[in-house]
């Protein structure tokens, strides 16, 4: 698979925003990479965390199942963001998707920079801690195709159920309108 040439430009845009951002999580500068599933958040967040040399927390580890999007916003705030804002290490259990229960706990040491990636990472209480809010989007058909290519056709009902939760959460929160950086990863007409 060819690397999307937009990724380097997109990372630079995020890094420029980080360079002038004021921390809102105590002394920690949190970069929240949000947007609907299949938009390319993980790819971007991995590149940004690598460029910043900082830890990356995936919201996928905090969703308590396929109906847990809204709940995960409170969980990441309680388990990760508030402790970091107090200058303490954070600790959170990782959701075991196969078993449908909480698994081992991850300890996140104190840090000056953090990339928080996933649907809901800049919503509500979590958004209040984000120094840089990044919204990643792509057209719905493209996002669904990406998700099913990755997870398989058997996951279609889960993807559609999740998409309804995303739409409701993002609409109520106005998430995209509050983003500092908006990135569209839809394929361009040249097929990239």
Backbone as a printed PyTorch tensor [residue, N CA C, xyz], in Angstrom:
tensor([[[  0.8460,  -1.1830,   0.0000],
         [  0.0000,   0.0000,   0.0000],
         [  0.8840,   1.2360,   0.0000]],

        [[  0.6160,   2.1560,  -0.8800],
         [  1.3880,   3.3910,  -0.9560],
         [  1.0590,   4.2870,   0.2250]],

        [[  2.0820,   4.9640,   0.7320],
         [  1.8750,   5.9360,   1.8000],
         [  1.1640,   7.1460,   1.2200]],

        [[  0.1830,   7.6270,   1.9420],
         [ -0.5680,   8.7990,   1.5020],
         [  0.3370,  10.0190,   1.6510]],

        [[  0.6520,  10.7220,   0.5520],
         [  1.5530,  11.8730,   0.6410],
         [  0.9920,  13.0080,   1.4830]],

        [[ -0.3120,  12.9950,   1.7290],
         [ -0.8930,  14.0380,   2.5670],
         [ -0.4850,  13.8830,   4.0200]],

        [[ -0.1200,  12.6720,   4.4470],
         [  0.1670,  12.4300,   5.8590],
         [  1.2590,  13.3550,   6.3790]],

        [[  2.3750,  13.5080,   5.6510],
         [  3.4580,  14.3820,   6.1060],
         [  2.9800,  15.8240,   6.2480]],

        [[  2.2090,  16.3060,   5.2900],
         [  1.6720,  17.6700,   5.3680],
         [  0.7160,  17.7980,   6.5510]],

        [[ -0.0970,  16.7810,   6.7580],
         [ -1.0550,  16.8110,   7.8610],
         [ -0.3390,  16.8230,   9.2040]],

        [[  0.7150,  16.0330,   9.3320],
         [  1.5000,  16.0120,  10.5710],
         [  2.1020,  17.3890,  10.8120]],

        [[  2.6250,  18.0020,   9.7860],
         [  3.2180,  19.3460,   9.9220],
         [  2.1730,  20.3550,  10.3940]],

        [[  0.9660,  20.2600,   9.8760],
         [ -0.1000,  21.1770,  10.3190],
         [ -0.3860,  21.0050,  11.8010]],

        [[ -0.4270,  19.7530,  12.2590],
         [ -0.6750,  19.5030,  13.6820],
         [  0.4930,  20.0050,  14.5160]],

        [[  1.7200,  19.7440,  14.0810],
         [  2.8970,  20.1880,  14.8330],
         [  2.9510,  21.7110,  14.9320]],

        [[  2.5400,  22.4070,  13.8890],
         [  2.4890,  23.8690,  13.9380],
         [  1.5010,  24.3370,  15.0010]],

        [[  0.3560,  23.6630,  15.0960],
         [ -0.6370,  24.0230,  16.1110],
         [ -0.1060,  23.7310,  17.5090]],

        [[  0.5940,  22.6280,  17.6680],
         [  1.1680,  22.2600,  18.9720],
         [  2.2080,  23.2900,  19.4050]],

        [[  2.9890,  23.7960,  18.4670],
         [  4.0740,  24.7290,  18.7900],
         [  3.5740,  26.0010,  19.4680]],

        [[  2.3440,  26.3940,  19.2090],
         [  1.8140,  27.6290,  19.7960],
         [  0.7190,  27.3720,  20.8390]],

        [[  0.4570,  26.1070,  21.1340],
         [ -0.6330,  25.7590,  22.0530],
         [ -0.2230,  25.9240,  23.5120]],

        [[ -1.1780,  26.3350,  24.3170],
         [ -0.9900,  26.4160,  25.7650],
         [ -1.6020,  25.1650,  26.3970]],

        [[ -0.8840,  24.5330,  27.3240],
         [ -1.4390,  23.3440,  27.9820],
         [ -2.7470,  23.6620,  28.6960]],

        [[ -3.6730,  22.7160,  28.6440],
         [ -4.9620,  22.8480,  29.3270],
         [ -5.2050,  21.6810,  30.2770]],

        [[ -4.1840,  20.8430,  30.4150],
         [ -4.2700,  19.6550,  31.2700],
         [ -3.1220,  19.7590,  32.2740]],

        [[ -3.2250,  20.7370,  33.1810],
         [ -2.0840,  21.0350,  34.0430],
         [ -0.9500,  21.5200,  33.1600]],

        [[  0.2180,  20.9020,  33.2970],
         [  1.3730,  21.2550,  32.4730],
         [  1.4860,  20.3990,  31.2170]],

        [[  0.4870,  19.5510,  30.9690],
         [  0.5290,  18.6120,  29.8460],
         [ -0.1870,  19.1970,  28.6300]],

        [[  0.4840,  19.1740,  27.4980],
         [ -0.1280,  19.5640,  26.2360],
         [ -0.7340,  18.3150,  25.6150]],

        [[ -2.0630,  18.2870,  25.5600],
         [ -2.7840,  17.1420,  24.9990],
         [ -3.2110,  17.4770,  23.5760]],

        [[ -2.8650,  16.5750,  22.6490],
         [ -3.2960,  16.6780,  21.2620],
         [ -4.3710,  15.6140,  21.0720]],

        [[ -5.6140,  16.0360,  20.9010],
         [ -6.7310,  15.1080,  20.7270],
         [ -7.0210,  14.9620,  19.2400]],

        [[ -6.8980,  13.7370,  18.7390],
         [ -7.1470,  13.4390,  17.3310],
         [ -8.4890,  12.7050,  17.2660]],

        [[ -9.5060,  13.4160,  16.8150],
         [-10.8890,  12.9470,  16.8840],
         [-11.4860,  12.8660,  15.4870]],

        [[-12.6620,  12.2960,  15.4090],
         [-13.3820,  12.1930,  14.1520],
         [-14.0310,  10.8370,  14.0430]],

        [[-14.8220,  10.6250,  13.0100],
         [-15.5340,   9.3640,  12.8680],
         [-14.6120,   8.2000,  12.5060]],

        [[-15.1010,   6.9980,  12.7830],
         [-14.3430,   5.7780,  12.4980],
         [-13.9970,   5.6740,  11.0220]],

        [[-12.8080,   5.1650,  10.7600],
         [-12.3640,   4.9590,   9.3920],
         [-11.8380,   6.1950,   8.7060]],

        [[-11.7070,   7.2950,   9.4340],
         [-11.2680,   8.5410,   8.8050],
         [ -9.7450,   8.6570,   8.7100]],

        [[ -9.0100,   7.8590,   9.4730],
         [ -7.5480,   7.9190,   9.4320],
         [ -6.9280,   8.4960,  10.6840]],

        [[ -7.6750,   8.5380,  11.7690],
         [ -7.1770,   9.1100,  13.0320],
         [ -5.9420,   8.3780,  13.5530]],

        [[ -5.9910,   7.0530,  13.5410],
         [ -4.8830,   6.2780,  14.1070],
         [ -3.6060,   6.5050,  13.3200]],

        [[ -3.6970,   6.4930,  12.0040],
         [ -2.5110,   6.7220,  11.1620],
         [ -1.8970,   8.0810,  11.4690]],

        [[ -2.7380,   9.1050,  11.5390],
         [ -2.2440,  10.4470,  11.8230],
         [ -1.6690,  10.5250,  13.2360]],

        [[ -2.3950,   9.9850,  14.2150],
         [ -1.9520,  10.0680,  15.6080],
         [ -0.6230,   9.3560,  15.8240]],

        [[ -0.4390,   8.2150,  15.2020],
         [  0.8420,   7.5050,  15.3110],
         [  1.9890,   8.3700,  14.7800]],

        [[  1.7520,   9.0150,  13.6380],
         [  2.7960,   9.8670,  13.0430],
         [  3.0680,  11.0870,  13.9080]],

        [[  2.0200,  11.6800,  14.4860],
         [  2.2010,  12.8630,  15.3400],
         [  2.9380,  12.4760,  16.6190]],

        [[  2.5400,  11.3800,  17.2460],
         [  3.2050,  10.9360,  18.4810],
         [  4.6720,  10.6130,  18.2190]],

        [[  4.9360,   9.9910,  17.0910],
         [  6.3290,   9.6870,  16.7230],
         [  7.1220,  10.9860,  16.5480]],

        [[  6.5490,  11.9520,  15.8500],
         [  7.2470,  13.2220,  15.6120],
         [  7.4840,  13.9860,  16.9160]],

        [[  6.5370,  13.8940,  17.8580],
         [  6.6700,  14.6010,  19.1320],
         [  7.4690,  13.7960,  20.1610]],

        [[  7.6480,  12.4990,  19.8980],
         [  8.3430,  11.6410,  20.8520],
         [  7.5800,  11.5100,  22.1620]],

        [[  6.2560,  11.3470,  22.0530],
         [  5.4230,  11.3240,  23.2560],
         [  4.5060,  10.1090,  23.2660]],

        [[  3.9140,   9.8240,  24.4260],
         [  2.9840,   8.7000,  24.5080],
         [  1.7120,   8.9430,  23.7030]],

        [[  1.0800,   7.8250,  23.3560],
         [ -0.1720,   7.8320,  22.6060],
         [ -1.1670,   6.9470,  23.3440]],

        [[ -2.3370,   7.4910,  23.6490],
         [ -3.4160,   6.7270,  24.2600],
         [ -4.5180,   6.5760,  23.2150]],

        [[ -4.9590,   5.3290,  23.0060],
         [ -6.0140,   5.0300,  22.0470],
         [ -7.3410,   4.9020,  22.7870]],

        [[ -8.3360,   5.6280,  22.3580],
         [ -9.6660,   5.5100,  22.9380],
         [-10.2270,   4.0960,  22.7620]],

        [[ -9.7890,   3.3690,  21.7270],
         [-10.2420,   1.9890,  21.5280],
         [-10.0050,   1.1390,  22.7790]],

        [[ -8.9980,   1.4830,  23.5490],
         [ -8.7050,   0.7400,  24.7830],
         [ -9.6910,   1.0680,  25.8950]],

        [[-10.4430,   2.1540,  25.7520],
         [-11.3220,   2.6420,  26.8200],
         [-12.8150,   2.5180,  26.5340]],

        [[-13.1920,   2.1420,  25.3080],
         [-14.6130,   1.9520,  25.0190],
         [-15.0530,   0.6430,  25.6620]],

        [[-16.0250,   0.6650,  26.5580],
         [-16.5190,  -0.5850,  27.1390],
         [-17.5250,  -1.2580,  26.1960]],

        [[-17.0410,  -1.7200,  25.0660],
         [-17.8760,  -2.4200,  24.0940],
         [-18.4550,  -1.5130,  23.0250]],

        [[-19.2570,  -2.1430,  22.1610],
         [-19.7900,  -1.4600,  20.9820],
         [-20.7950,  -0.3620,  21.2990]],

        [[-21.2770,  -0.3080,  22.5140],
         [-22.2130,   0.7490,  22.8910],
         [-21.5880,   1.7130,  23.9010]],

        [[-20.2610,   1.7270,  23.9880],
         [-19.5940,   2.4840,  25.0350],
         [-18.9390,   3.7860,  24.6340]],

        [[-19.2960,   4.3340,  23.4930],
         [-18.6450,   5.5700,  23.0420],
         [-18.8300,   6.7080,  24.0410]],

        [[-20.0470,   7.0200,  24.3950],
         [-20.3120,   8.1470,  25.2980],
         [-19.6410,   7.9220,  26.6600]],

        [[-19.7130,   6.7010,  27.1730],
         [-19.1280,   6.3920,  28.4800],
         [-17.6110,   6.5720,  28.4670]],

        [[-16.9640,   6.2660,  27.3590],
         [-15.5010,   6.3640,  27.2820],
         [-15.0000,   7.7950,  27.4560]],

        [[-15.8110,   8.7820,  27.0810],
         [-15.4070,  10.1810,  27.2740],
         [-15.2160,  10.4580,  28.7660]],

        [[-16.1300,   9.9990,  29.5810],
         [-15.9930,  10.1670,  31.0360],
         [-14.8330,   9.3540,  31.5780]],

        [[-14.6510,   8.1480,  31.0590],
         [-13.5840,   7.2800,  31.5570],
         [-12.1990,   7.8530,  31.2650]],

        [[-11.9840,   8.3540,  30.0500],
         [-10.6640,   8.9110,  29.7290],
         [-10.4050,  10.1670,  30.5460]],

        [[-11.4550,  10.9130,  30.8260],
         [-11.3020,  12.1040,  31.6600],
         [-10.8980,  11.7040,  33.0780]],

        [[-11.6140,  10.7420,  33.6470],
         [-11.3600,  10.3130,  35.0230],
         [-10.0280,   9.5860,  35.1830]],

        [[ -9.7350,   8.6620,  34.2820],
         [ -8.5730,   7.7900,  34.4500],
         [ -7.2710,   8.3560,  33.8990]],

        [[ -7.3610,   9.2240,  32.8720],
         [ -6.1390,   9.7030,  32.2060],
         [ -5.9500,  11.2110,  32.3930]],

        [[ -6.9210,  12.0050,  31.9950],
         [ -6.7120,  13.4460,  31.9200],
         [ -6.6570,  14.1270,  33.2810]],

        [[ -7.5630,  13.8160,  34.1710],
         [ -7.5230,  14.4560,  35.4980],
         [ -6.2430,  14.1220,  36.2620]],

        [[ -5.8150,  12.8560,  36.3130],
         [ -4.5470,  12.5780,  36.9990],
         [ -3.3590,  13.3330,  36.3850]],

        [[ -3.2850,  13.3570,  35.0510],
         [ -2.1830,  14.0790,  34.4100],
         [ -2.2510,  15.5630,  34.7330]],

        [[ -3.4450,  16.1320,  34.7770],
         [ -3.6050,  17.5530,  35.0990],
         [ -3.1160,  17.8610,  36.5090]],

        [[ -3.2190,  16.8750,  37.4030],
         [ -2.7300,  17.0470,  38.7770],
         [ -1.2310,  16.7590,  38.8970]],

        [[ -0.5820,  16.4110,  37.7890],
         [  0.8430,  16.0970,  37.8120],
         [  1.1310,  14.6850,  38.2790]],

        [[  0.1340,  13.8190,  38.2130],
         [  0.2700,  12.4340,  38.6540],
         [  0.3200,  11.4950,  37.4520]],

        [[  0.8470,  10.2910,  37.6410],
         [  0.7250,   9.2910,  36.5730],
         [ -0.7490,   8.9110,  36.4120]],

        [[ -1.0910,   8.4130,  35.2610],
         [ -2.4520,   7.9550,  34.9940],
         [ -2.4280,   6.4390,  34.8700]],

        [[ -3.5550,   5.8170,  35.1480],
         [ -3.6760,   4.3690,  34.9910],
         [ -5.0880,   4.0540,  34.5260]],

        [[ -5.1790,   3.1540,  33.5640],
         [ -6.4940,   2.7780,  33.0460],
         [ -6.4910,   1.3140,  32.6200]],

        [[ -7.6090,   0.6240,  32.8760],
         [ -7.7180,  -0.7410,  32.3710],
         [ -8.0070,  -0.7040,  30.8750]],

        [[ -7.5820,  -1.7370,  30.1770],
         [ -7.8000,  -1.8460,  28.7340],
         [ -8.9740,  -2.7930,  28.4940]],

        [[ -9.9340,  -2.3350,  27.6820],
         [-11.0840,  -3.1620,  27.3700],
         [-10.6540,  -4.3320,  26.4930]],

        [[-11.0110,  -5.5320,  26.9190],
         [-10.7450,  -6.7520,  26.1600],
         [-11.9650,  -7.0080,  25.2830]],

        [[-11.8580,  -6.6750,  24.0050],
         [-12.9860,  -6.7670,  23.0820],
         [-13.4230,  -8.2110,  22.8780]],

        [[-12.5000,  -9.1460,  22.9010],
         [-12.8380, -10.5500,  22.7090],
         [-13.6140, -11.1300,  23.8790]],

        [[-13.2580, -10.7500,  25.0790],
         [-13.9100, -11.2780,  26.2760],
         [-15.0630, -10.4020,  26.7540]],

        [[-15.1090,  -9.1460,  26.2870],
         [-16.1800,  -8.2440,  26.6960],
         [-16.0650,  -7.8080,  28.1380]],

        [[-14.8270,  -7.5610,  28.5870],
         [-14.6020,  -7.1250,  29.9660],
         [-13.2760,  -6.3780,  30.0510]],

        [[-13.0890,  -5.7000,  31.1830],
         [-11.8470,  -4.9670,  31.3980],
         [-10.6950,  -5.9460,  31.5980]],

        [[ -9.5410,  -5.5970,  31.0390],
         [ -8.3490,  -6.4260,  31.1390],
         [ -7.2670,  -5.7430,  31.9490]],

        [[ -6.0110,  -5.9880,  31.5860],
         [ -4.8740,  -5.4320,  32.3360],
         [ -4.8780,  -3.9100,  32.3560]],

        [[ -4.2350,  -3.3630,  33.3660],
         [ -4.1390,  -1.9160,  33.5340],
         [ -2.8410,  -1.4020,  32.9270]],

        [[ -2.9350,  -0.2950,  32.2270],
         [ -1.7800,   0.4040,  31.6640],
         [ -1.4770,   1.5910,  32.5680]],

        [[ -0.2140,   1.7740,  32.9130],
         [  0.2090,   2.9420,  33.6840],
         [  0.8880,   3.9080,  32.7310]],

        [[  0.4080,   5.1220,  32.7350],
         [  0.9600,   6.1740,  31.8840],
         [  1.7160,   7.1400,  32.7820]],

        [[  3.0360,   7.1760,  32.6760],
         [  3.7940,   8.0790,  33.5460],
         [  3.4970,   9.5450,  33.2450]],

        [[  3.8920,  10.4060,  34.1720],
         [  3.7500,  11.8410,  33.9140],
         [  4.4850,  12.1830,  32.6320]],

        [[  3.9280,  13.1320,  31.9150],
         [  4.4820,  13.5230,  30.6240],
         [  4.1430,  14.9830,  30.3590]],

        [[  4.8960,  15.6170,  29.4890],
         [  4.5910,  16.9950,  29.0980],
         [  3.7090,  17.0550,  27.8590]],

        [[  3.7520,  15.9790,  27.0690],
         [  2.9810,  15.9000,  25.8230],
         [  2.2610,  14.5670,  25.7810]],

        [[  1.0370,  14.5750,  25.2420],
         [  0.2680,  13.3490,  25.0750],
         [ -0.5840,  13.4750,  23.8300]],

        [[ -0.6010,  12.4260,  23.0220],
         [ -1.5430,  12.3340,  21.9170],
         [ -2.6450,  11.3780,  22.3610]],

        [[ -3.8740,  11.8540,  22.3040],
         [ -5.0550,  11.0690,  22.6500],
         [ -5.8390,  10.8940,  21.3660]],

        [[ -6.0210,   9.6430,  20.9590],
         [ -6.5950,   9.3590,  19.6450],
         [ -7.8560,   8.5300,  19.7700]],

        [[ -8.8740,   8.9310,  19.0310],
         [-10.0670,   8.1220,  18.9220],
         [-11.3400,   8.9370,  18.9670]],

        [[-12.4260,   8.3050,  18.5630],
         [-13.7390,   8.9570,  18.5840],
         [-14.0570,   9.3910,  20.0030]],

        [[-14.3590,  10.6640,  20.1670],
         [-14.7060,  11.2080,  21.4690],
         [-13.5480,  11.7930,  22.2430]],

        [[-12.3540,  11.7660,  21.6960],
         [-11.1710,  12.2470,  22.4260],
         [-11.1870,  13.7500,  22.6770]],

        [[-11.9880,  14.4990,  21.9230],
         [-12.0820,  15.9470,  22.1560],
         [-13.5140,  16.3840,  22.4610]],

        [[-14.3190,  15.4470,  22.9290],
         [-15.7300,  15.7080,  23.2170],
         [-15.9210,  16.0080,  24.6980]],

        [[-16.8400,  16.9120,  24.9960],
         [-17.2710,  17.1540,  26.3690],
         [-16.1340,  17.3920,  27.3340]],

        [[-16.1680,  16.6720,  28.4590],
         [-15.1600,  16.8690,  29.5070],
         [-13.7490,  16.6010,  29.0070]],

        [[-13.5710,  15.6290,  28.1390],
         [-12.2390,  15.3350,  27.6030],
         [-11.7220,  16.5110,  26.7680]],

        [[-12.6050,  17.1150,  26.0010],
         [-12.2110,  18.2360,  25.1500],
         [-11.6860,  19.4250,  25.9170]],

        [[-12.1470,  19.5960,  27.1470],
         [-11.6710,  20.7030,  27.9650],
         [-10.2000,  20.6260,  28.3090]],

        [[ -9.6220,  19.4450,  28.2050],
         [ -8.1980,  19.2540,  28.5090],
         [ -7.3040,  19.3250,  27.2630]],

        [[ -7.9070,  19.3590,  26.1000],
         [ -7.1370,  19.3200,  24.8520],
         [ -6.5820,  20.6980,  24.5010]],

        [[ -5.2680,  20.7710,  24.3420],
         [ -4.6240,  22.0110,  23.8990],
         [ -4.7810,  22.1800,  22.3920]],

        [[ -4.7840,  21.0480,  21.6710],
         [ -4.9650,  21.0520,  20.2170],
         [ -6.0140,  19.9950,  19.8920]],

        [[ -7.0670,  20.4370,  19.2260],
         [ -8.1330,  19.5310,  18.7950],
         [ -8.0070,  19.3340,  17.2910]],

        [[ -7.8020,  18.0930,  16.8990],
         [ -7.6650,  17.7590,  15.4830],
         [ -8.8860,  16.9350,  15.0820]],

        [[ -9.5500,  17.3410,  14.0170],
         [-10.6970,  16.6090,  13.4890],
         [-10.2720,  15.9750,  12.1740]],

        [[-10.4020,  14.6600,  12.0840],
         [-10.0500,  13.9320,  10.8610],
         [-11.3460,  13.3740,  10.2810]],

        [[-11.5590,  13.5890,   8.9930],
         [-12.7970,  13.1630,   8.3550],
         [-12.5240,  12.5830,   6.9820]],

        [[-13.5050,  11.8610,   6.4830],
         [-13.5290,  11.3490,   5.1120],
         [-14.9940,  11.0660,   4.8090]],

        [[-15.3230,  10.9250,   3.5300],
         [-16.7260,  10.6690,   3.2110],
         [-17.1430,   9.3170,   3.7830]],

        [[-18.4400,   9.1980,   4.0750],
         [-18.9690,   8.0390,   4.7970],
         [-18.7040,   6.7200,   4.0770]],

        [[-18.8650,   6.6880,   2.7690],
         [-18.6420,   5.4370,   2.0260],
         [-17.1840,   5.0030,   2.1170]],

        [[-16.2850,   5.9410,   2.0200],
         [-14.8520,   5.6510,   2.1340],
         [-14.5250,   5.1040,   3.5270]],

        [[-15.0790,   5.7310,   4.5600],
         [-14.8030,   5.3020,   5.9290],
         [-15.3230,   3.8880,   6.1850]],

        [[-16.5300,   3.5940,   5.7060],
         [-17.0870,   2.2640,   5.8960],
         [-16.2490,   1.2240,   5.1610]],

        [[-15.8430,   1.5400,   3.9400],
         [-15.0020,   0.6140,   3.1710],
         [-13.7000,   0.3290,   3.9090]],

        [[-13.0580,   1.3810,   4.4190],
         [-11.8110,   1.1970,   5.1680],
         [-12.0280,   0.2900,   6.3820]],

        [[-13.1060,   0.5430,   7.1050],
         [-13.3840,  -0.2440,   8.3000],
         [-13.6400,  -1.7040,   7.9820]],

        [[-14.4320,  -1.9550,   6.9470],
         [-14.7430,  -3.3380,   6.5980],
         [-13.5490,  -4.0330,   5.9690]],

        [[-12.7060,  -3.2840,   5.2500],
         [-11.4630,  -3.8720,   4.7270],
         [-10.5710,  -4.3320,   5.8810]],

        [[-10.5660,  -3.5610,   6.9470],
         [ -9.7310,  -3.8760,   8.1030],
         [-10.3470,  -4.9790,   8.9700]],

        [[-11.6430,  -4.8510,   9.2650],
         [-12.2740,  -5.7290,  10.2520],
         [-13.0470,  -6.9010,   9.6530]],

        [[-13.4490,  -6.7920,   8.4000],
         [-14.2190,  -7.8560,   7.7640],
         [-15.7000,  -7.5290,   7.7030]],

        [[-16.3620,  -8.1190,   6.7310],
         [-17.7840,  -7.8650,   6.4780],
         [-18.6610,  -8.2420,   7.6700]],

        [[-18.2400,  -9.1980,   8.4630],
         [-19.0370,  -9.6200,   9.6270],
         [-19.2380,  -8.4800,  10.6240]],

        [[-18.3810,  -7.4720,  10.5680],
         [-18.4750,  -6.3460,  11.5030],
         [-19.3850,  -5.2130,  11.0220]],

        [[-19.9810,  -5.3470,   9.8410],
         [-20.8410,  -4.2910,   9.2930],
         [-21.9110,  -3.8350,  10.2950]],

        [[-22.6710,  -4.7600,  10.9480],
         [-23.6920,  -4.2840,  11.8930],
         [-23.0880,  -3.4650,  13.0390]],

        [[-21.9030,  -3.8790,  13.5060],
         [-21.2450,  -3.1250,  14.5760],
         [-20.8340,  -1.7440,  14.0800]],

        [[-20.2810,  -1.6710,  12.8780],
         [-19.8610,  -0.3880,  12.3130],
         [-21.0460,   0.5590,  12.1670]],

        [[-22.1650,   0.0390,  11.6830],
         [-23.3410,   0.8910,  11.4940],
         [-23.9010,   1.3540,  12.8400]],

        [[-23.9230,   0.4740,  13.8170],
         [-24.3790,   0.8530,  15.1620],
         [-23.4650,   1.9160,  15.7570]],

        [[-22.1610,   1.7480,  15.5980],
         [-21.1740,   2.7050,  16.1040],
         [-21.3370,   4.0540,  15.4000]],

        [[-21.5630,   4.0190,  14.0990],
         [-21.7140,   5.2590,  13.3280],
         [-22.8960,   6.0790,  13.8440]],

        [[-23.9750,   5.4330,  14.2240],
         [-25.1250,   6.1660,  14.7790],
         [-24.7430,   6.8420,  16.0980]],

        [[-23.9670,   6.1630,  16.9290],
         [-23.5070,   6.7670,  18.1790],
         [-22.6110,   7.9710,  17.9100]],

        [[-21.6940,   7.8180,  16.9540],
         [-20.8010,   8.9270,  16.5950],
         [-21.5910,  10.1430,  16.1400]],

        [[-22.5320,   9.9210,  15.2310],
         [-23.3160,  11.0400,  14.7040],
         [-24.0200,  11.7860,  15.8230]],

        [[-24.6310,  11.0610,  16.7300],
         [-25.3540,  11.6980,  17.8360],
         [-24.3950,  12.4460,  18.7570]],

        [[-23.2840,  11.8220,  19.1050],
         [-22.3210,  12.4340,  20.0200],
         [-21.7060,  13.6900,  19.4150]],

        [[-21.2230,  13.5840,  18.1900],
         [-20.5670,  14.7190,  17.5510],
         [-21.5370,  15.8630,  17.2730]],

        [[-22.7830,  15.5300,  16.9050],
         [-23.7790,  16.5840,  16.6460],
         [-24.1130,  17.3340,  17.9220]],

        [[-24.3290,  16.6230,  19.0100],
         [-24.6680,  17.2630,  20.2830],
         [-23.5200,  18.1180,  20.8080]],

        [[-22.2900,  17.6870,  20.5460],
         [-21.1050,  18.3650,  21.0590],
         [-20.5950,  19.4820,  20.1350]],

        [[-20.9020,  19.4150,  18.8530],
         [-20.3450,  20.3800,  17.8960],
         [-18.8440,  20.1970,  17.7330]],

        [[-18.3950,  18.9660,  17.7990],
         [-16.9690,  18.6450,  17.8540],
         [-16.1780,  19.2350,  16.6930]],

        [[-16.6550,  19.0360,  15.4690],
         [-15.8980,  19.5110,  14.3020],
         [-15.7290,  21.0250,  14.3310]],

        [[-16.7540,  21.7350,  14.7490],
         [-16.7020,  23.2010,  14.7170],
         [-15.7030,  23.7630,  15.7210]],

        [[-15.3180,  22.9740,  16.7180],
         [-14.3690,  23.4470,  17.7330],
         [-12.9410,  22.9790,  17.4580]],

        [[-12.7210,  22.3110,  16.3450],
         [-11.3900,  21.7990,  16.0170],
         [-10.4320,  22.9250,  15.6480]],

        [[ -9.1870,  22.7610,  16.0670],
         [ -8.1220,  23.6980,  15.6860],
         [ -7.5750,  23.3720,  14.3030]],

        [[ -7.5830,  22.0840,  13.9600],
         [ -7.0880,  21.6110,  12.6670],
         [ -8.1190,  20.6260,  12.1270]],

        [[ -8.5240,  20.7900,  10.8570],
         [ -9.4420,  19.8660,  10.1970],
         [ -8.7030,  19.2350,   9.0250]],

        [[ -8.7320,  17.9030,   8.9810],
         [ -8.0240,  17.1660,   7.9380],
         [ -9.0060,  16.2190,   7.2620]],

        [[ -9.0810,  16.2970,   5.9390],
         [ -9.9570,  15.4160,   5.1600],
         [ -9.0830,  14.3780,   4.4590]],

        [[ -9.3340,  13.1090,   4.7470],
         [ -8.5330,  12.0340,   4.1530],
         [ -9.2740,  11.3100,   3.0340]],

        [[-10.3640,  11.8940,   2.5420],
         [-11.0830,  11.2730,   1.4250],
         [-10.1410,  11.1580,   0.2380]],

        [[-10.2830,  10.0870,  -0.5350],
         [ -9.4430,   9.9740,  -1.7260],
         [ -9.6600,  11.1580,  -2.6500]],

        [[ -8.5770,  11.6340,  -3.2480],
         [ -8.7450,  12.7220,  -4.2050],
         [ -9.1160,  12.1300,  -5.5700]],

        [[ -9.5290,  12.9850,  -6.4980],
         [ -9.9630,  12.4690,  -7.8080],
         [ -8.8820,  11.6750,  -8.5390]],

        [[ -7.6150,  11.8800,  -8.2120],
         [ -6.5340,  11.1460,  -8.8770],
         [ -6.4140,   9.7240,  -8.3280]],

        [[ -7.2340,   9.4020,  -7.2880],
         [ -7.2470,   8.0380,  -6.7850],
         [ -6.3490,   7.7810,  -5.5960]],

        [[ -5.7550,   8.8120,  -5.0020],
         [ -4.8900,   8.6080,  -3.8360],
         [ -5.7390,   8.4230,  -2.6010]]])
